[in-house]
Structures are given as structure tokens and as C-alpha cells.
Amino acid sequence: MSGTAAGDELTVVHVMRHGEVRNPDGILYGRLPDYHLSELGRRMADRVAEHLAQRDVTHVVASPLERAQETAAPIAKVHGLDLATDARLIEAENVFEGKTFGVGDGALKNPENWRHLVNPFKPSWGEPYIEQVVRMMGALDAAKDAARGHEAVCVSHQLPIWIVRSFVEKRRLWHDPRKRQCTLASLTTFTYRGDRIVSVGYSEPARDLVPAHLLAGAKPVKGKGEAFGA
């Protein structure tokens, strides 16, 4: 970025959602350990690594969860970089973690769980949206600082990515989860001028690999256990 004042330099931070996870039992796995990418998920990760291969990526960082680390690894490898870890990129905390959440046969049918659903605006069933904003903005700013004048890739999870994007784009944080524009292996791209975000973009380099029932706006399908990732 020679010839550009430090306060005017452009830095690009791509926030990627991990690839598909092997989850045959349809568990809402959240922050649980030992949930790894499926074979299809690894193909998604490789596809995005190929997509970013010619980009000026100088920093790659991921959530500590296995699925994020496995998604980020080929991106770091193609650029000859060490993979960093930032706990602020982790999945949102959720009281339904470890439970099934299927259509018509999951945790919502149990009256004992209804007390967790009283406030969708906070939300009452998990990590408050504003706390997700604070930690995700911290992680993005750290990635921006590590890659100033270049590009960074942060691998995270659907809900935190959507929440921080909604905050930056000045939308309400409570929302219909079925309408999140954050499909598997997608890139939500924040462009900074100096320390200020000046634009947000979105792309799906692996869209053709994503099962139809997992695309944004798709109707949930009973028995499709892979739908319960984030």
C-alpha cells in the first residue's frame, strides 16, 4: 500500500463460516468438542482455499473448535501461513447444546425447555447478541491489525457472523434464523479504510457443494441431521 496514508489504507477481512460437519444424529453441537468436518465439508474448505489462493492473504485465524480449525487449515497452507486461533470467534453459547432440535421431534416439544424461550430479543436461550457483537468486533479488529494493508481470513460460525454483520449494517440483532445469509463455507467480507469499516460483501465460493436444504431460506427437512451445525 505504498503511497497511501496509514489512515487511508485498505484492509480486507473475510469472515468465513466453516464447512459441513459430520452430525448424523442431528445434535445441536454448539461448542461441544469432537465435531469434525464431513468429507463434503473438507471439499468445501479446499474449494474456498482455491478461491482465495491468488488473494493477498497474510493472516489466517480460526475459532478453537475443530470444524473451524479444519476449515481454515487449507487456506493457511495455500498461503504458507501459520494458523492462528482466536477464542472470540467461537460459536455462540446455547442452553440447547447437546440436544436434538429436529422438525417436530426435538427439544422444543419438551415443556421444560420453554422457559428458555421467553425473550427472543436477548436471546434468553443463549449468549446475548450484544456480547457476540463485542467479541466478534474485537476479533475482526485484531485480524485487521494483523493484516494491515492486506487481507485476513477469520473462520467462525453462522450465528456470530450474522450478528456482527447485522450490527455493522445497522439491522436489529433479533431475527428469523432461517433467513440468515450465511451458508456453509460462505465469506462475509469487511473492508476497512484505516480502522473504519467502509463496506460489507458476501459470497459463496462453494455454493454448488452445499446441500439445498442448508441454503439460506431453505425449509427444514426432518431427518436431515447435518442441518444442525452453525
N, C-alpha and C positions, 0 to 999 in steps of 0.2 A: 504493500500500500504506500509506496514511495510517493512523495509529493502531496500526501493527504494529511491534514492536521489530525492530531491524535483524537480530538473530539468529533471529527467527521468521518473517521474510518468505519468501514462496513464490516461487520462480523455476522456470520450466519450460524444459527444454532438449530440443527434438525433434531426434533424430539420424536423418536421412533417408538411405536408400540411393538412389543415382541411378537414373534411368530406363533403359530398354532401350538397348543400344548397337548400332550397325551393325557386325557382325562376321561377314560371310558365309563366311569361311574357317575359323571355329571356332578362332581363336588364343586362347591364354591370354594376354591382353594386359597384365595386371598394371599396371605403371607406365609402359608404353610410351606415347609421345605419339601424337596424331592419331587417337584412337579417340573418335568423337563419338556423340551420341545419334542413334538412328534416328528416323524420323518418329513411330513409335509412342512412343518414349522422350520425345519432345517433348510429345506429348499427355499422357503420364503426369505430366511436370513441370507442365504447365498445370493438370492436374486437382488436384494437391496444392496448388498456389498458390491455386486457387479454394477448396479445402477450408480453408486457413489464413487466408483473406482477412479474416475477422472476428476472428481471434485477436489478442492483444496482443503481436505480434512486434515487437521493437525492434532485433534484431541477427540478421543472416544471414551465415553464413560457410561456406566450402566447401574441400574438398581442391583442390590446384592442378591436378589432372587435368581435361582438357576435359569429360568426361562429367559430372563433379560440378559444375563451373562452369556448364555449360549447364542442369543441373537446378535449381540454386539461383537462376539469374537471374530467372525469372518470379516467384519468391517475394519476392525483394528488390524487384522492380519494383512488385508489387501493394501493398507497404507503403511505397513511396517511400524505400527504404534503399539505401545503397551496399553492394555485395557485398564482404565481406572474404575473405581467404584465410588458411588455417592449414595449413602443411605437415604438421602432426601428424595431420591427418585423411586422409592419403594411403593408398592401397591397401597391403596387406602385400607385402613383398618376397618373390619366389618364383623359385627356380632354373629352373623350367619356363617362365618368361615367354618369349613369342615362339614357343612350340611348340604343336602341335595336341594336344588332350587328349580326343579323341573316344572314344566307346564302342567298344572293340575295335580302334581304328586309331590310337591316339595314343601319347604319349610313354611310357606305362607298358609298352609292348611292347618297348622298347629296353633290353636288359640294362645298357647304360652308364648308364642313369638310376636303376637300382635302388639304387645306393649312397646316393642322396639320400633313400631311404625307410626307413632303418634305425631312426629314432626318431620315431614319430608323436606322442610326448608333448611334444616340444620346440617345433615340429617340425623335423626335420633338413633339410627341403626349402626352408625359407624363414625369414623373420623370426620369432624366438622369440615365443611367445604373451605372455610376461610383458612383453616390450618393447612389444608392441602395447598392452597394458593401460596401461603407464606413459604413453605418448604420447597415447593416447585420453583418459585421465583428465585429463591436462593440458589438452587441447583443450576438453573439456567444462567443466572448471573455469573456463577463460578465457571461454568463452561465457556461463557463469552470471554471472561478474563483470561482463561487458559488458551484461547484460540484467537486472540485479538488480531483483526485484520485477515482472518482466515475462516475456516468452518469447523464446527464441532458437531458431534453426534451424541445424543443422550438417549439411552434406551430405557423406557419406563413402561407404564401400564395405562390401560384405557381411561379409567376414571380420573386419575390425577392429570393426565394430559388434557382431557376435555375440560376439566375445571380450570386449569391455568389458561387455556386458550379462551374460555368464556370470560374469564376475568380481564384478560388483555383486550378482548374485543368488546368489553363493557356490556356483556349479557348477564342476565340473572344466573346465579350458580345452581339453583334447583332446576331440574329438567326431567324429561322423559328419557330414561336410559336407552330406549330403543332408537332414539333419534340422534345419538352421538355420532358425529362424523369422525370416527377414529377406528377404522377397521384394522385387522391384524396386519402387521408389518407396514403400516402406513407411516408417512412422515408429516408431522406438523412443524412447519419451518418458521422460525422467528428471525427476522433480520434486524440487527441493531445498527444504528448510526451512533458511534460513540457508546454511551451507556443507555441509550433510549431505543426501545423497540419501535420501528417505523413501519413494519408490515408483517403480516402473518400469511403463510401459504399452506396448502395441503396437497398431498399427492399420494398415490397408491401404486408404487412400482411393482408390487406383487399381486395386484388385484385379480388377475386371471387364475391365480392359485388359491384364492380364498373361497371356501365353500359358500354357496349362495345364501344359506341360512345364517351366515355370520356377517354378511354385509350390512352396512348401516341401514336401518329401517326395515330389515327383514323380519317377518313374523316368526316368533319362537316355534320350534318344532319339537314335539315330545320325543324323547329318546335320543336326541342329538346332544350327547354329553359334552362334546367339545365346545358347546356354546357357553360354558360357564367360566371361561377364562376372562382375564381382564388385564 
